[in-house]
Amino acid sequence: MLTWKDIVSFTVNGNPEPEDKIFKTDEEWQKILTPEQFRITREKGTEHAHSGKLCNAYDEGKYICVCCNAPLFDSSIKFSSGTGWPSFTQPIKINAIKYEKDTSYGMVRVEVMCNTCNAHLGHVFSDGPEPSGLRYCVNSESIKLVKEFFNEE
């Protein structure tokens, strides 16, 4: 289980290696994403609080990256944070998420991205529920829920 100490360590010492990497140009991303998905995932935007379609969704399944379909979060670790964005306590795998220090808007936060394609997902905070204490605050436009998910292993 990841803790805040692990997250800070990733921002300082480097992220876990992803299983795969996907690189596309902005033009290639624009062809497969909606304008809002592109703004959020490729330009590090955010959606308005309580506006995302997945904020109050609690169906069983896996949440995958809207850009590259990499598995990111499981529905079993989604919780209602009251913040207005889908919130999770852990990634589906340690190497699913990339972490970077974010000092934009006059504050210090930790940005979370898809470790496969570098899509901006949101931020992680240390005010989540126990036992991890983590709250991954994710934009609905950066993920999609797959209700039937088949493991390829």
C-alpha positions as CSV (number, residue, x, y, z in Angstrom):
1,M,0.0,0.0,0.0
2,L,1.3,3.4,-1.0
3,T,1.6,6.1,1.6
4,W,2.3,9.9,1.5
5,K,6.0,9.2,2.2
6,D,6.1,7.0,-1.0
7,I,4.4,9.7,-3.1
8,V,6.9,12.3,-1.9
9,S,9.8,9.9,-2.6
10,F,8.6,9.4,-6.2
11,T,8.5,13.2,-6.8
12,V,12.1,13.5,-5.5
13,N,13.7,10.2,-6.6
14,G,11.8,9.3,-9.7
15,N,8.7,7.3,-10.6
16,P,8.3,3.5,-10.9
17,E,8.9,2.3,-14.4
18,P,5.6,1.8,-16.4
19,E,5.0,-1.5,-18.2
20,D,4.6,0.4,-21.5
21,K,5.0,4.0,-22.8
22,I,2.9,5.7,-25.4
23,F,4.0,8.8,-27.2
24,K,1.8,10.8,-29.6
25,T,1.9,14.4,-30.9
26,D,-0.7,16.9,-29.9
27,E,-2.3,16.5,-33.3
28,E,-2.6,12.8,-32.9
29,W,-4.2,13.2,-29.4
30,Q,-6.6,15.8,-30.8
31,K,-7.9,13.3,-33.3
32,I,-8.9,10.8,-30.6
33,L,-9.9,13.0,-27.7
34,T,-12.8,15.4,-27.3
35,P,-11.7,19.1,-26.9
36,E,-12.5,18.9,-23.2
37,Q,-10.5,15.7,-22.7
38,F,-7.6,17.2,-24.6
39,R,-7.7,20.4,-22.5
40,I,-7.6,18.4,-19.3
41,T,-5.3,15.5,-20.1
42,R,-2.8,17.2,-22.5
43,E,-2.9,20.8,-21.3
44,K,-3.2,20.0,-17.5
45,G,-6.7,21.5,-17.2
46,T,-9.4,20.7,-14.6
47,E,-13.1,20.4,-14.7
48,H,-15.4,22.4,-12.5
49,A,-16.2,20.7,-9.1
50,H,-19.3,18.4,-9.2
51,S,-19.5,18.6,-13.0
52,G,-17.9,15.3,-13.9
53,K,-20.1,12.4,-14.9
54,L,-18.0,10.0,-12.8
55,C,-18.0,12.0,-9.6
56,N,-21.0,10.1,-8.1
57,A,-20.6,6.9,-10.1
58,Y,-20.0,3.8,-7.9
59,D,-20.5,1.0,-10.3
60,E,-18.1,-1.9,-10.1
61,G,-15.3,-2.0,-12.6
62,K,-11.9,-0.5,-13.5
63,Y,-11.1,3.1,-14.3
64,I,-8.8,3.4,-17.2
65,C,-7.0,6.3,-18.9
66,V,-9.2,8.0,-21.5
67,C,-6.1,8.6,-23.7
68,C,-4.4,5.2,-23.8
69,N,-6.7,2.8,-21.9
70,A,-4.1,1.9,-19.3
71,P,-5.7,0.6,-16.0
72,L,-5.4,3.2,-13.3
73,F,-7.9,2.7,-10.4
74,D,-10.3,0.0,-9.2
75,S,-13.9,0.9,-8.2
76,S,-13.3,-0.9,-4.8
77,I,-11.0,2.0,-3.7
78,K,-13.2,4.9,-4.9
79,F,-14.8,6.9,-2.1
80,S,-16.9,10.0,-1.7
81,S,-14.6,12.8,-0.6
82,G,-17.1,15.6,-0.9
83,T,-14.6,17.6,-3.1
84,G,-16.5,17.3,-6.3
85,W,-14.1,15.1,-8.2
86,P,-13.8,11.3,-8.3
87,S,-11.5,10.2,-5.4
88,F,-9.5,7.1,-4.9
89,T,-7.2,5.8,-2.1
90,Q,-4.7,3.8,-4.2
91,P,-3.8,3.2,-7.8
92,I,-4.5,-0.2,-9.3
93,K,-0.8,-0.9,-9.4
94,I,2.2,1.0,-8.0
95,N,3.5,1.8,-11.5
96,A,0.2,2.9,-13.0
97,I,0.6,6.6,-11.9
98,K,3.4,9.1,-12.4
99,Y,3.9,11.8,-9.8
100,E,5.4,15.3,-10.2
101,K,5.7,18.3,-7.8
102,D,3.3,21.0,-9.0
103,T,3.8,24.6,-7.8
104,S,1.2,26.3,-10.1
105,Y,-1.4,28.7,-8.7
106,G,0.8,29.6,-5.8
107,M,0.6,26.3,-4.0
108,V,2.6,23.1,-3.7
109,R,0.7,19.9,-4.8
110,V,1.5,16.6,-6.3
111,E,0.2,16.1,-9.8
112,V,-0.8,12.6,-10.9
113,M,-0.5,11.5,-14.5
114,C,-1.0,8.2,-16.4
115,N,2.5,6.6,-16.2
116,T,1.9,5.1,-19.7
117,C,1.0,8.2,-21.7
118,N,1.7,11.2,-19.3
119,A,-2.0,12.3,-19.4
120,H,-2.8,14.7,-16.6
121,L,-5.3,13.1,-14.2
122,G,-5.4,15.4,-11.3
123,H,-3.6,15.6,-7.9
124,V,-3.0,13.4,-4.9
125,F,-3.3,14.7,-1.3
126,S,-2.4,13.4,2.1
127,D,-5.9,14.0,3.6
128,G,-7.6,10.8,2.5
129,P,-9.1,8.0,4.6
130,E,-7.1,5.4,6.5
131,P,-5.2,3.1,6.1
132,S,-3.3,4.9,3.3
133,G,-4.3,8.5,4.1
134,L,-4.2,9.2,0.3
135,R,-6.8,11.0,-1.8
136,Y,-6.3,10.8,-5.5
137,C,-8.5,13.7,-6.8
138,V,-9.1,12.9,-10.5
139,N,-10.9,14.6,-13.4
140,S,-13.8,12.6,-14.8
141,E,-12.8,13.6,-18.3
142,S,-9.4,11.9,-17.9
143,I,-10.7,8.5,-17.0
144,K,-13.4,6.1,-18.1
145,L,-15.2,3.3,-16.2
146,V,-15.0,-0.2,-17.8
147,K,-17.6,-2.4,-16.1
148,E,-16.4,-5.6,-17.5
149,F,-12.6,-5.7,-17.4
150,F,-10.7,-8.8,-18.6
151,N,-7.2,-9.3,-17.3
152,E,-4.8,-10.1,-20.1
153,E,-2.4,-12.1,-17.9
